[in-house]
């Protein structure tokens, strides 16, 4: 039968179990946040590299245009 002591024991076991589930869920959430942060750092670095390469390509294109203009004037 369910005595008050048994009900308290069952309630406390459920509380501990749900507390552990919350702790595990928080741990998983922190891990996901770490991974997302790491991915964002990688994406930011890649974006900076892409922008720098774009600047270099623009500079090379402008130099080629200047050389073509100089050659056509000669």
mmCIF file of the N, C-alpha and C atoms, coordinates in Angstrom:
data_MODEL
# 
_entry.id   MODEL 
# 
loop_
_atom_site.group_PDB 
_atom_site.id 
_atom_site.type_symbol 
_atom_site.label_atom_id 
_atom_site.label_alt_id 
_atom_site.label_comp_id 
_atom_site.label_asym_id 
_atom_site.label_entity_id 
_atom_site.label_seq_id 
_atom_site.pdbx_PDB_ins_code 
_atom_site.Cartn_x 
_atom_site.Cartn_y 
_atom_site.Cartn_z 
_atom_site.occupancy 
_atom_site.B_iso_or_equiv 
_atom_site.pdbx_formal_charge 
_atom_site.auth_seq_id 
_atom_site.auth_comp_id 
_atom_site.auth_asym_id 
_atom_site.auth_atom_id 
_atom_site.pdbx_PDB_model_num 
ATOM 1   N N  . UNK A 1 1  ? 0.824  -1.181 0.000   1.00 0.00 ? 1  UNK A N  1 
ATOM 2   C CA . UNK A 1 1  ? 0.000  0.000  0.000   1.00 0.00 ? 1  UNK A CA 1 
ATOM 3   C C  . UNK A 1 1  ? 0.872  1.250  0.000   1.00 0.00 ? 1  UNK A C  1 
ATOM 4   N N  . UNK A 1 2  ? 0.277  2.329  -0.388  1.00 0.00 ? 2  UNK A N  1 
ATOM 5   C CA . UNK A 1 2  ? 1.000  3.581  -0.431  1.00 0.00 ? 2  UNK A CA 1 
ATOM 6   C C  . UNK A 1 2  ? 0.862  4.324  0.890   1.00 0.00 ? 2  UNK A C  1 
ATOM 7   N N  . UNK A 1 3  ? 1.859  4.199  1.707   1.00 0.00 ? 3  UNK A N  1 
ATOM 8   C CA . UNK A 1 3  ? 1.875  4.951  2.961   1.00 0.00 ? 3  UNK A CA 1 
ATOM 9   C C  . UNK A 1 3  ? 2.470  6.323  2.678   1.00 0.00 ? 3  UNK A C  1 
ATOM 10  N N  . UNK A 1 4  ? 2.293  7.271  3.576   1.00 0.00 ? 4  UNK A N  1 
ATOM 11  C CA . UNK A 1 4  ? 2.894  8.596  3.363   1.00 0.00 ? 4  UNK A CA 1 
ATOM 12  C C  . UNK A 1 4  ? 4.397  8.531  3.182   1.00 0.00 ? 4  UNK A C  1 
ATOM 13  N N  . UNK A 1 5  ? 5.051  7.603  3.868   1.00 0.00 ? 5  UNK A N  1 
ATOM 14  C CA . UNK A 1 5  ? 6.509  7.468  3.715   1.00 0.00 ? 5  UNK A CA 1 
ATOM 15  C C  . UNK A 1 5  ? 6.868  6.995  2.314   1.00 0.00 ? 5  UNK A C  1 
ATOM 16  N N  . UNK A 1 6  ? 6.097  6.016  1.796   1.00 0.00 ? 6  UNK A N  1 
ATOM 17  C CA . UNK A 1 6  ? 6.345  5.520  0.439   1.00 0.00 ? 6  UNK A CA 1 
ATOM 18  C C  . UNK A 1 6  ? 6.099  6.613  -0.602  1.00 0.00 ? 6  UNK A C  1 
ATOM 19  N N  . UNK A 1 7  ? 5.053  7.397  -0.411  1.00 0.00 ? 7  UNK A N  1 
ATOM 20  C CA . UNK A 1 7  ? 4.760  8.486  -1.357  1.00 0.00 ? 7  UNK A CA 1 
ATOM 21  C C  . UNK A 1 7  ? 5.863  9.536  -1.336  1.00 0.00 ? 7  UNK A C  1 
ATOM 22  N N  . UNK A 1 8  ? 6.370  9.839  -0.154  1.00 0.00 ? 8  UNK A N  1 
ATOM 23  C CA . UNK A 1 8  ? 7.473  10.801 -0.037  1.00 0.00 ? 8  UNK A CA 1 
ATOM 24  C C  . UNK A 1 8  ? 8.716  10.261 -0.731  1.00 0.00 ? 8  UNK A C  1 
ATOM 25  N N  . UNK A 1 9  ? 8.977  8.970  -0.555  1.00 0.00 ? 9  UNK A N  1 
ATOM 26  C CA . UNK A 1 9  ? 10.130 8.338  -1.189  1.00 0.00 ? 9  UNK A CA 1 
ATOM 27  C C  . UNK A 1 9  ? 9.990  8.375  -2.711  1.00 0.00 ? 9  UNK A C  1 
ATOM 28  N N  . UNK A 1 10 ? 8.799  8.047  -3.199  1.00 0.00 ? 10 UNK A N  1 
ATOM 29  C CA . UNK A 1 10 ? 8.549  8.077  -4.645  1.00 0.00 ? 10 UNK A CA 1 
ATOM 30  C C  . UNK A 1 10 ? 8.696  9.496  -5.175  1.00 0.00 ? 10 UNK A C  1 
ATOM 31  N N  . UNK A 1 11 ? 8.120  10.470 -4.459  1.00 0.00 ? 11 UNK A N  1 
ATOM 32  C CA . UNK A 1 11 ? 8.232  11.874 -4.874  1.00 0.00 ? 11 UNK A CA 1 
ATOM 33  C C  . UNK A 1 11 ? 9.685  12.326 -4.911  1.00 0.00 ? 11 UNK A C  1 
ATOM 34  N N  . UNK A 1 12 ? 10.454 11.943 -3.895  1.00 0.00 ? 12 UNK A N  1 
ATOM 35  C CA . UNK A 1 12 ? 11.852 12.374 -3.860  1.00 0.00 ? 12 UNK A CA 1 
ATOM 36  C C  . UNK A 1 12 ? 12.657 11.718 -4.972  1.00 0.00 ? 12 UNK A C  1 
ATOM 37  N N  . UNK A 1 13 ? 12.356 10.455 -5.289  1.00 0.00 ? 13 UNK A N  1 
ATOM 38  C CA . UNK A 1 13 ? 13.042 9.786  -6.400  1.00 0.00 ? 13 UNK A CA 1 
ATOM 39  C C  . UNK A 1 13 ? 12.711 10.469 -7.720  1.00 0.00 ? 13 UNK A C  1 
ATOM 40  N N  . UNK A 1 14 ? 11.458 10.847 -7.895  1.00 0.00 ? 14 UNK A N  1 
ATOM 41  C CA . UNK A 1 14 ? 11.060 11.542 -9.121  1.00 0.00 ? 14 UNK A CA 1 
ATOM 42  C C  . UNK A 1 14 ? 11.739 12.905 -9.202  1.00 0.00 ? 14 UNK A C  1 
ATOM 43  N N  . UNK A 1 15 ? 11.838 13.579 -8.051  1.00 0.00 ? 15 UNK A N  1 
ATOM 44  C CA . UNK A 1 15 ? 12.487 14.885 -8.014  1.00 0.00 ? 15 UNK A CA 1 
ATOM 45  C C  . UNK A 1 15 ? 13.962 14.763 -8.389  1.00 0.00 ? 15 UNK A C  1 
ATOM 46  N N  . UNK A 1 16 ? 14.642 13.766 -7.823  1.00 0.00 ? 16 UNK A N  1 
ATOM 47  C CA . UNK A 1 16 ? 16.063 13.546 -8.134  1.00 0.00 ? 16 UNK A CA 1 
ATOM 48  C C  . UNK A 1 16 ? 16.220 13.196 -9.601  1.00 0.00 ? 16 UNK A C  1 
ATOM 49  N N  . UNK A 1 17 ? 15.331 12.344 -10.095 1.00 0.00 ? 17 UNK A N  1 
ATOM 50  C CA . UNK A 1 17 ? 15.394 11.940 -11.502 1.00 0.00 ? 17 UNK A CA 1 
ATOM 51  C C  . UNK A 1 17 ? 15.200 13.130 -12.421 1.00 0.00 ? 17 UNK A C  1 
ATOM 52  N N  . UNK A 1 18 ? 14.186 13.951 -12.138 1.00 0.00 ? 18 UNK A N  1 
ATOM 53  C CA . UNK A 1 18 ? 13.947 15.112 -12.996 1.00 0.00 ? 18 UNK A CA 1 
ATOM 54  C C  . UNK A 1 18 ? 15.079 16.130 -12.846 1.00 0.00 ? 18 UNK A C  1 
ATOM 55  N N  . UNK A 1 19 ? 15.645 16.232 -11.655 1.00 0.00 ? 19 UNK A N  1 
ATOM 56  C CA . UNK A 1 19 ? 16.795 17.122 -11.450 1.00 0.00 ? 19 UNK A CA 1 
ATOM 57  C C  . UNK A 1 19 ? 17.988 16.679 -12.273 1.00 0.00 ? 19 UNK A C  1 
ATOM 58  N N  . UNK A 1 20 ? 18.215 15.384 -12.338 1.00 0.00 ? 20 UNK A N  1 
ATOM 59  C CA . UNK A 1 20 ? 19.318 14.851 -13.136 1.00 0.00 ? 20 UNK A CA 1 
ATOM 60  C C  . UNK A 1 20 ? 19.057 15.082 -14.622 1.00 0.00 ? 20 UNK A C  1 
ATOM 61  N N  . UNK A 1 21 ? 17.801 14.935 -15.038 1.00 0.00 ? 21 UNK A N  1 
ATOM 62  C CA . UNK A 1 21 ? 17.468 15.181 -16.438 1.00 0.00 ? 21 UNK A CA 1 
ATOM 63  C C  . UNK A 1 21 ? 17.700 16.651 -16.793 1.00 0.00 ? 21 UNK A C  1 
ATOM 64  N N  . UNK A 1 22 ? 17.341 17.544 -15.892 1.00 0.00 ? 22 UNK A N  1 
ATOM 65  C CA . UNK A 1 22 ? 17.563 18.977 -16.125 1.00 0.00 ? 22 UNK A CA 1 
ATOM 66  C C  . UNK A 1 22 ? 19.060 19.257 -16.210 1.00 0.00 ? 22 UNK A C  1 
ATOM 67  N N  . UNK A 1 23 ? 19.813 18.665 -15.289 1.00 0.00 ? 23 UNK A N  1 
ATOM 68  C CA . UNK A 1 23 ? 21.270 18.856 -15.291 1.00 0.00 ? 23 UNK A CA 1 
ATOM 69  C C  . UNK A 1 23 ? 21.872 18.345 -16.603 1.00 0.00 ? 23 UNK A C  1 
ATOM 70  N N  . UNK A 1 24 ? 21.429 17.180 -17.037 1.00 0.00 ? 24 UNK A N  1 
ATOM 71  C CA . UNK A 1 24 ? 21.930 16.610 -18.292 1.00 0.00 ? 24 UNK A CA 1 
ATOM 72  C C  . UNK A 1 24 ? 21.536 17.488 -19.484 1.00 0.00 ? 24 UNK A C  1 
ATOM 73  N N  . UNK A 1 25 ? 20.308 17.988 -19.472 1.00 0.00 ? 25 UNK A N  1 
ATOM 74  C CA . UNK A 1 25 ? 19.847 18.855 -20.556 1.00 0.00 ? 25 UNK A CA 1 
ATOM 75  C C  . UNK A 1 25 ? 20.660 20.151 -20.589 1.00 0.00 ? 25 UNK A C  1 
ATOM 76  N N  . UNK A 1 26 ? 20.941 20.704 -19.422 1.00 0.00 ? 26 UNK A N  1 
ATOM 77  C CA . UNK A 1 26 ? 21.758 21.927 -19.365 1.00 0.00 ? 26 UNK A CA 1 
ATOM 78  C C  . UNK A 1 26 ? 23.179 21.662 -19.859 1.00 0.00 ? 26 UNK A C  1 
ATOM 79  N N  . UNK A 1 27 ? 23.711 20.516 -19.484 1.00 0.00 ? 27 UNK A N  1 
ATOM 80  C CA . UNK A 1 27 ? 25.052 20.143 -19.948 1.00 0.00 ? 27 UNK A CA 1 
ATOM 81  C C  . UNK A 1 27 ? 25.075 20.023 -21.477 1.00 0.00 ? 27 UNK A C  1 
ATOM 82  N N  . UNK A 1 28 ? 24.055 19.389 -22.031 1.00 0.00 ? 28 UNK A N  1 
ATOM 83  C CA . UNK A 1 28 ? 23.975 19.244 -23.492 1.00 0.00 ? 28 UNK A CA 1 
ATOM 84  C C  . UNK A 1 28 ? 23.827 20.609 -24.150 1.00 0.00 ? 28 UNK A C  1 
ATOM 85  N N  . UNK A 1 29 ? 23.023 21.481 -23.551 1.00 0.00 ? 29 UNK A N  1 
ATOM 86  C CA . UNK A 1 29 ? 22.832 22.822 -24.105 1.00 0.00 ? 29 UNK A CA 1 
ATOM 87  C C  . UNK A 1 29 ? 24.141 23.595 -24.106 1.00 0.00 ? 29 UNK A C  1 
ATOM 88  N N  . UNK A 1 30 ? 24.907 23.495 -23.025 1.00 0.00 ? 30 UNK A N  1 
ATOM 89  C CA . UNK A 1 30 ? 26.208 24.173 -22.971 1.00 0.00 ? 30 UNK A CA 1 
ATOM 90  C C  . UNK A 1 30 ? 27.152 23.642 -24.050 1.00 0.00 ? 30 UNK A C  1 
ATOM 91  N N  . UNK A 1 31 ? 27.139 22.342 -24.251 1.00 0.00 ? 31 UNK A N  1 
ATOM 92  C CA . UNK A 1 31 ? 27.989 21.746 -25.279 1.00 0.00 ? 31 UNK A CA 1 
ATOM 93  C C  . UNK A 1 31 ? 27.594 22.244 -26.667 1.00 0.00 ? 31 UNK A C  1 
ATOM 94  N N  . UNK A 1 32 ? 26.307 22.315 -26.928 1.00 0.00 ? 32 UNK A N  1 
ATOM 95  C CA . UNK A 1 32 ? 25.826 22.829 -28.219 1.00 0.00 ? 32 UNK A CA 1 
ATOM 96  C C  . UNK A 1 32 ? 26.244 24.289 -28.386 1.00 0.00 ? 32 UNK A C  1 
ATOM 97  N N  . UNK A 1 33 ? 26.114 25.071 -27.327 1.00 0.00 ? 33 UNK A N  1 
ATOM 98  C CA . UNK A 1 33 ? 26.511 26.477 -27.397 1.00 0.00 ? 33 UNK A CA 1 
ATOM 99  C C  . UNK A 1 33 ? 28.000 26.620 -27.678 1.00 0.00 ? 33 UNK A C  1 
ATOM 100 N N  . UNK A 1 34 ? 28.826 25.766 -27.060 1.00 0.00 ? 34 UNK A N  1 
ATOM 101 C CA . UNK A 1 34 ? 30.273 25.795 -27.330 1.00 0.00 ? 34 UNK A CA 1 
ATOM 102 C C  . UNK A 1 34 ? 30.550 25.495 -28.801 1.00 0.00 ? 34 UNK A C  1 
ATOM 103 N N  . UNK A 1 35 ? 29.870 24.487 -29.317 1.00 0.00 ? 35 UNK A N  1 
ATOM 104 C CA . UNK A 1 35 ? 30.082 24.115 -30.722 1.00 0.00 ? 35 UNK A CA 1 
ATOM 105 C C  . UNK A 1 35 ? 29.629 25.234 -31.659 1.00 0.00 ? 35 UNK A C  1 
ATOM 106 N N  . UNK A 1 36 ? 28.496 25.848 -31.353 1.00 0.00 ? 36 UNK A N  1 
ATOM 107 C CA . UNK A 1 36 ? 28.005 26.954 -32.181 1.00 0.00 ? 36 UNK A CA 1 
ATOM 108 C C  . UNK A 1 36 ? 28.986 28.113 -32.132 1.00 0.00 ? 36 UNK A C  1 
ATOM 109 N N  . UNK A 1 37 ? 29.493 28.415 -30.955 1.00 0.00 ? 37 UNK A N  1 
ATOM 110 C CA . UNK A 1 37 ? 30.470 29.504 -30.814 1.00 0.00 ? 37 UNK A CA 1 
ATOM 111 C C  . UNK A 1 37 ? 31.722 29.215 -31.649 1.00 0.00 ? 37 UNK A C  1 
ATOM 112 N N  . UNK A 1 38 ? 32.180 27.982 -31.585 1.00 0.00 ? 38 UNK A N  1 
ATOM 113 C CA . UNK A 1 38 ? 33.361 27.589 -32.361 1.00 0.00 ? 38 UNK A CA 1 
ATOM 114 C C  . UNK A 1 38 ? 33.088 27.722 -33.861 1.00 0.00 ? 38 UNK A C  1 
ATOM 115 N N  . UNK A 1 39 ? 31.911 27.275 -34.295 1.00 0.00 ? 39 UNK A N  1 
ATOM 116 C CA . UNK A 1 39 ? 31.539 27.394 -35.706 1.00 0.00 ? 39 UNK A CA 1 
ATOM 117 C C  . UNK A 1 39 ? 31.471 28.854 -36.144 1.00 0.00 ? 39 UNK A C  1 
ATOM 118 N N  . UNK A 1 40 ? 30.919 29.705 -35.281 1.00 0.00 ? 40 UNK A N  1 
ATOM 119 C CA . UNK A 1 40 ? 30.839 31.135 -35.612 1.00 0.00 ? 40 UNK A CA 1 
ATOM 120 C C  . UNK A 1 40 ? 32.226 31.751 -35.751 1.00 0.00 ? 40 UNK A C  1 
ATOM 121 N N  . UNK A 1 41 ? 33.151 31.339 -34.893 1.00 0.00 ? 41 UNK A N  1 
ATOM 122 C CA . UNK A 1 41 ? 34.528 31.825 -35.001 1.00 0.00 ? 41 UNK A CA 1 
ATOM 123 C C  . UNK A 1 41 ? 35.144 31.398 -36.336 1.00 0.00 ? 41 UNK A C  1 
ATOM 124 N N  . UNK A 1 42 ? 34.935 30.152 -36.697 1.00 0.00 ? 42 UNK A N  1 
ATOM 125 C CA . UNK A 1 42 ? 35.475 29.637 -37.961 1.00 0.00 ? 42 UNK A CA 1 
ATOM 126 C C  . UNK A 1 42 ? 34.858 30.395 -39.137 1.00 0.00 ? 42 UNK A C  1 
ATOM 127 N N  . UNK A 1 43 ? 33.547 30.604 -39.107 1.00 0.00 ? 43 UNK A N  1 
ATOM 128 C CA . UNK A 1 43 ? 32.871 31.327 -40.190 1.00 0.00 ? 43 UNK A CA 1 
ATOM 129 C C  . UNK A 1 43 ? 33.369 32.763 -40.292 1.00 0.00 ? 43 UNK A C  1 
ATOM 130 N N  . UNK A 1 44 ? 33.591 33.405 -39.147 1.00 0.00 ? 44 UNK A N  1 
ATOM 131 C CA . UNK A 1 44 ? 34.083 34.787 -39.151 1.00 0.00 ? 44 UNK A CA 1 
ATOM 132 C C  . UNK A 1 44 ? 35.477 34.858 -39.785 1.00 0.00 ? 44 UNK A C  1 
ATOM 133 N N  . UNK A 1 45 ? 36.349 33.916 -39.420 1.00 0.00 ? 45 UNK A N  1 
ATOM 134 C CA . UNK A 1 45 ? 37.693 33.885 -39.999 1.00 0.00 ? 45 UNK A CA 1 
ATOM 135 C C  . UNK A 1 45 ? 37.631 33.631 -41.505 1.00 0.00 ? 45 UNK A C  1 
ATOM 136 N N  . UNK A 1 46 ? 36.756 32.705 -41.913 1.00 0.00 ? 46 UNK A N  1 
ATOM 137 C CA . UNK A 1 46 ? 36.604 32.441 -43.344 1.00 0.00 ? 46 UNK A CA 1 
ATOM 138 C C  . UNK A 1 46 ? 36.087 33.670 -44.082 1.00 0.00 ? 46 UNK A C  1 
ATOM 139 N N  . UNK A 1 47 ? 35.133 34.373 -43.474 1.00 0.00 ? 47 UNK A N  1 
ATOM 140 C CA . UNK A 1 47 ? 34.586 35.584 -44.085 1.00 0.00 ? 47 UNK A CA 1 
ATOM 141 C C  . UNK A 1 47 ? 35.671 36.635 -44.264 1.00 0.00 ? 47 UNK A C  1 
ATOM 142 N N  . UNK A 1 48 ? 36.533 36.793 -43.278 1.00 0.00 ? 48 UNK A N  1 
ATOM 143 C CA . UNK A 1 48 ? 37.636 37.750 -43.386 1.00 0.00 ? 48 UNK A CA 1 
ATOM 144 C C  . UNK A 1 48 ? 38.595 37.358 -44.505 1.00 0.00 ? 48 UNK A C  1 
ATOM 145 N N  . UNK A 1 49 ? 38.874 36.061 -44.628 1.00 0.00 ? 49 UNK A N  1 
ATOM 146 C CA . UNK A 1 49 ? 39.756 35.598 -45.705 1.00 0.00 ? 49 UNK A CA 1 
ATOM 147 C C  . UNK A 1 49 ? 39.128 35.847 -47.072 1.00 0.00 ? 49 UNK A C  1 
ATOM 148 N N  . UNK A 1 50 ? 37.823 35.582 -47.176 1.00 0.00 ? 50 UNK A N  1 
ATOM 149 C CA . UNK A 1 50 ? 37.126 35.806 -48.453 1.00 0.00 ? 50 UNK A CA 1 
ATOM 150 C C  . UNK A 1 50 ? 37.175 37.281 -48.821 1.00 0.00 ? 50 UNK A C  1 
ATOM 151 N N  . UNK A 1 51 ? 36.932 38.152 -47.839 1.00 0.00 ? 51 UNK A N  1 
ATOM 152 C CA . UNK A 1 51 ? 36.967 39.590 -48.106 1.00 0.00 ? 51 UNK A CA 1 
ATOM 153 C C  . UNK A 1 51 ? 38.360 40.033 -48.532 1.00 0.00 ? 51 UNK A C  1 
ATOM 154 N N  . UNK A 1 52 ? 39.394 39.509 -47.888 1.00 0.00 ? 52 UNK A N  1 
ATOM 155 C CA . UNK A 1 52 ? 40.770 39.865 -48.248 1.00 0.00 ? 52 UNK A CA 1 
ATOM 156 C C  . UNK A 1 52 ? 41.097 39.379 -49.657 1.00 0.00 ? 52 UNK A C  1 
ATOM 157 N N  . UNK A 1 53 ? 40.683 38.179 -50.002 1.00 0.00 ? 53 UNK A N  1 
ATOM 158 C CA . UNK A 1 53 ? 40.920 37.671 -51.352 1.00 0.00 ? 53 UNK A CA 1 
ATOM 159 C C  . UNK A 1 53 ? 40.178 38.512 -52.381 1.00 0.00 ? 53 UNK A C  1 
ATOM 160 N N  . UNK A 1 54 ? 38.978 38.960 -52.045 1.00 0.00 ? 54 UNK A N  1 
ATOM 161 C CA . UNK A 1 54 ? 38.221 39.836 -52.943 1.00 0.00 ? 54 UNK A CA 1 
ATOM 162 C C  . UNK A 1 54 ? 38.962 41.135 -53.194 1.00 0.00 ? 54 UNK A C  1 
ATOM 163 N N  . UNK A 1 55 ? 39.534 41.699 -52.145 1.00 0.00 ? 55 UNK A N  1 
ATOM 164 C CA . UNK A 1 55 ? 40.320 42.933 -52.292 1.00 0.00 ? 55 UNK A CA 1 
ATOM 165 C C  . UNK A 1 55 ? 41.536 42.693 -53.195 1.00 0.00 ? 55 UNK A C  1 
ATOM 166 N N  . UNK A 1 56 ? 42.206 41.563 -52.986 1.00 0.00 ? 56 UNK A N  1 
ATOM 167 C CA . UNK A 1 56 ? 43.371 41.237 -53.803 1.00 0.00 ? 56 UNK A CA 1 
ATOM 168 C C  . UNK A 1 56 ? 42.979 41.061 -55.272 1.00 0.00 ? 56 UNK A C  1 
ATOM 169 N N  . UNK A 1 57 ? 41.873 40.388 -55.528 1.00 0.00 ? 57 UNK A N  1 
ATOM 170 C CA . UNK A 1 57 ? 41.410 40.191 -56.903 1.00 0.00 ? 57 UNK A CA 1 
ATOM 171 C C  . UNK A 1 57 ? 41.044 41.525 -57.560 1.00 0.00 ? 57 UNK A C  1 
ATOM 172 N N  . UNK A 1 58 ? 40.396 42.396 -56.798 1.00 0.00 ? 58 UNK A N  1 
ATOM 173 C CA . UNK A 1 58 ? 40.046 43.717 -57.325 1.00 0.00 ? 58 UNK A CA 1 
ATOM 174 C C  . UNK A 1 58 ? 41.309 44.493 -57.683 1.00 0.00 ? 58 UNK A C  1 
ATOM 175 N N  . UNK A 1 59 ? 42.295 44.432 -56.811 1.00 0.00 ? 59 UNK A N  1 
ATOM 176 C CA . UNK A 1 59 ? 43.563 45.128 -57.056 1.00 0.00 ? 59 UNK A CA 1 
ATOM 177 C C  . UNK A 1 59 ? 44.253 44.568 -58.310 1.00 0.00 ? 59 UNK A C  1 
ATOM 178 N N  . UNK A 1 60 ? 44.252 43.236 -58.441 1.00 0.00 ? 60 UNK A N  1 
ATOM 179 C CA . UNK A 1 60 ? 44.870 42.616 -59.620 1.00 0.00 ? 60 UNK A CA 1 
ATOM 180 C C  . UNK A 1 60 ? 44.124 43.029 -60.892 1.00 0.00 ? 60 UNK A C  1 
ATOM 181 N N  . UNK A 1 61 ? 42.810 43.048 -60.834 1.00 0.00 ? 61 UNK A N  1 
ATOM 182 C CA . UNK A 1 61 ? 42.006 43.439 -61.989 1.00 0.00 ? 61 UNK A CA 1 
ATOM 183 C C  . UNK A 1 61 ? 42.304 44.885 -62.379 1.00 0.00 ? 61 UNK A C  1 
ATOM 184 N N  . UNK A 1 62 ? 42.372 45.766 -61.396 1.00 0.00 ? 62 UNK A N  1 
ATOM 185 C CA . UNK A 1 62 ? 42.669 47.173 -61.670 1.00 0.00 ? 62 UNK A CA 1 
ATOM 186 C C  . UNK A 1 62 ? 44.058 47.329 -62.285 1.00 0.00 ? 62 UNK A C  1 
ATOM 187 N N  . UNK A 1 63 ? 45.032 46.558 -61.815 1.00 0.00 ? 63 UNK A N  1 
ATOM 188 C CA . UNK A 1 63 ? 46.384 46.609 -62.376 1.00 0.00 ? 63 UNK A CA 1 
ATOM 189 C C  . UNK A 1 63 ? 46.386 46.143 -63.830 1.00 0.00 ? 63 UNK A C  1 
ATOM 190 N N  . UNK A 1 64 ? 45.630 45.092 -64.117 1.00 0.00 ? 64 UNK A N  1 
ATOM 191 C CA . UNK A 1 64 ? 45.537 44.606 -65.494 1.00 0.00 ? 64 UNK A CA 1 
ATOM 192 C C  . UNK A 1 64 ? 44.893 45.661 -66.390 1.00 0.00 ? 64 UNK A C  1 
ATOM 193 N N  . UNK A 1 65 ? 43.858 46.315 -65.898 1.00 0.00 ? 65 UNK A N  1 
ATOM 194 C CA . UNK A 1 65 ? 43.192 47.360 -66.675 1.00 0.00 ? 65 UNK A CA 1 
ATOM 195 C C  . UNK A 1 65 ? 44.159 48.510 -66.953 1.00 0.00 ? 65 UNK A C  1 
ATOM 196 N N  . UNK A 1 66 ? 44.951 48.875 -65.972 1.00 0.00 ? 66 UNK A N  1 
ATOM 197 C CA . UNK A 1 66 ? 45.928 49.948 -66.155 1.00 0.00 ? 66 UNK A CA 1 
ATOM 198 C C  . UNK A 1 66 ? 46.976 49.533 -67.193 1.00 0.00 ? 66 UNK A C  1 
ATOM 199 N N  . UNK A 1 67 ? 47.425 48.292 -67.137 1.00 0.00 ? 67 UNK A N  1 
ATOM 200 C CA . UNK A 1 67 ? 48.418 47.818 -68.105 1.00 0.00 ? 67 UNK A CA 1 
ATOM 201 C C  . UNK A 1 67 ? 47.838 47.820 -69.519 1.00 0.00 ? 67 UNK A C  1 
ATOM 202 N N  . UNK A 1 68 ? 46.578 47.417 -69.665 1.00 0.00 ? 68 UNK A N  1 
ATOM 203 C CA . UNK A 1 68 ? 45.943 47.413 -70.973 1.00 0.00 ? 68 UNK A CA 1 
ATOM 204 C C  . UNK A 1 68 ? 45.812 48.844 -71.500 1.00 0.00 ? 68 UNK A C  1 
ATOM 205 N N  . UNK A 1 69 ? 45.434 49.742 -70.603 1.00 0.00 ? 69 UNK A N  1 
ATOM 206 C CA . UNK A 1 69 ? 45.282 51.158 -70.993 1.00 0.00 ? 69 UNK A CA 1 
ATOM 207 C C  . UNK A 1 69 ? 46.633 51.726 -71.403 1.00 0.00 ? 69 UNK A C  1 
ATOM 208 N N  . UNK A 1 70 ? 47.670 51.423 -70.648 1.00 0.00 ? 70 UNK A N  1 
ATOM 209 C CA . UNK A 1 70 ? 49.010 51.906 -70.951 1.00 0.00 ? 70 UNK A CA 1 
ATOM 210 C C  . UNK A 1 70 ? 49.484 51.359 -72.296 1.00 0.00 ? 70 UNK A C  1 
ATOM 211 N N  . UNK A 1 71 ? 49.247 50.077 -72.550 1.00 0.00 ? 71 UNK A N  1 
ATOM 212 C CA . UNK A 1 71 ? 49.666 49.452 -73.820 1.00 0.00 ? 71 UNK A CA 1 
ATOM 213 C C  . UNK A 1 71 ? 48.913 50.067 -75.003 1.00 0.00 ? 71 UNK A C  1 
ATOM 214 N N  . UNK A 1 72 ? 47.630 50.323 -74.811 1.00 0.00 ? 72 UNK A N  1 
ATOM 215 C CA . UNK A 1 72 ? 46.865 50.851 -75.936 1.00 0.00 ? 72 UNK A CA 1 
ATOM 216 C C  . UNK A 1 72 ? 47.245 52.296 -76.261 1.00 0.00 ? 72 UNK A C  1 
ATOM 217 N N  . UNK A 1 73 ? 47.789 53.009 -75.291 1.00 0.00 ? 73 UNK A N  1 
ATOM 218 C CA . UNK A 1 73 ? 48.225 54.391 -75.517 1.00 0.00 ? 73 UNK A CA 1 
ATOM 219 C C  . UNK A 1 73 ? 49.568 54.441 -76.240 1.00 0.00 ? 73 UNK A C  1 
ATOM 220 N N  . UNK A 1 74 ? 50.326 53.360 -76.203 1.00 0.00 ? 74 UNK A N  1 
ATOM 221 C CA . UNK A 1 74 ? 51.658 53.352 -76.826 1.00 0.00 ? 74 UNK A CA 1 
ATOM 222 C C  . UNK A 1 74 ? 51.583 53.080 -78.287 1.00 0.00 ? 74 UNK A C  1 
# 
